[in-house]
């Protein structure tokens, strides 16, 4: 049984997809168009894939009787010499595009999930431990792409700094010892930090720290 979805793949948070791709110069832009093109040409469609049964079912649903060859790697390199089309797993599609291929159909979308034995999950104590593991995994994923920014600001510049400081909810504000200024901290997108730090400095922030995060648990 599934305890929950984990939003990550090999390199991104996108789900993995099993797709049908053809050469970039192919007239087909969908599986239906591919079926029509195959019907008007001699010979059977040649398809290379590591997923022969999934491929066979998808093509059969569109009336395509193809020669499906099992691929043992580098599937995207099989077009056009060995195959007319490929069925391959992709996360971003960049490898297929680099090989001169164009995705025309998604056959399967696969999300990463935390799977548990149903019998073990029925035990309250074990299920609680499983949920704790899920919390830690999700916290790690939540922290990807985010950093903690900490800074000091004089009282007269507080509003100006807050106007440019994003946060997940609201920044934490603490008065500095002796008064006259504040310490702020907020979780922000790592992709924005190199623009944000100069902007904060321009509004009067000082002692700015960028701190990496390993987990964020809500």
HUQUITA-V920220 format. One record per backbone hydrogen bond with DSSP energy under -1.0 kcal/mol. CO is the residue of the C=O (numbers start at 1). NH is the residue of the N-H. If there is no record, write none. Layout:
# HUQUITA-V920220
co->{CO | CO}
nh->{NH | NH}
This chain:
# HUQUITA-V920220
co->{1 | 4 | 6 | 12 | 16 | 17 | 18 | 18 | 19 | 20 | 20 | 21 | 22 | 23 | 30 | 31 | 32 | 33 | 34 | 35 | 38 | 45 | 46 | 46 | 47 | 48 | 49 | 51 | 52 | 53 | 54 | 55 | 56 | 57 | 59 | 59 | 60 | 67 | 69 | 74 | 75 | 78 | 78 | 85 | 86 | 88 | 90 | 93 | 94 | 95 | 96 | 97 | 100 | 102 | 105 | 108 | 110 | 112 | 114 | 117 | 118 | 120 | 123 | 124 | 125 | 126 | 127 | 128 | 129 | 130 | 131 | 132 | 133 | 134 | 135 | 136 | 137 | 138 | 139 | 139 | 143 | 145 | 147 | 148 | 149 | 150 | 151 | 152 | 153 | 154 | 155 | 157 | 158 | 159 | 161 | 161 | 172 | 174 | 176 | 180 | 181 | 182 | 183 | 184 | 185 | 186 | 188 | 189 | 192 | 192 | 193 | 195 | 196 | 197 | 198 | 199 | 200 | 201 | 206 | 209 | 211}
nh->{116 | 114 | 8 | 9 | 110 | 90 | 107 | 108 | 88 | 104 | 105 | 86 | 102 | 26 | 34 | 35 | 36 | 37 | 38 | 39 | 41 | 67 | 84 | 85 | 69 | 87 | 71 | 55 | 56 | 57 | 58 | 59 | 60 | 61 | 62 | 64 | 63 | 47 | 49 | 77 | 78 | 82 | 83 | 48 | 21 | 19 | 17 | 97 | 98 | 99 | 101 | 100 | 24 | 22 | 20 | 18 | 16 | 6 | 3 | 121 | 122 | 123 | 127 | 128 | 129 | 130 | 131 | 132 | 133 | 134 | 135 | 136 | 137 | 138 | 139 | 140 | 141 | 142 | 143 | 216 | 146 | 190 | 188 | 211 | 186 | 209 | 184 | 206 | 182 | 157 | 158 | 161 | 162 | 163 | 164 | 165 | 185 | 183 | 179 | 155 | 176 | 153 | 174 | 151 | 172 | 149 | 147 | 192 | 195 | 196 | 197 | 199 | 200 | 201 | 202 | 203 | 205 | 204 | 152 | 150 | 148}
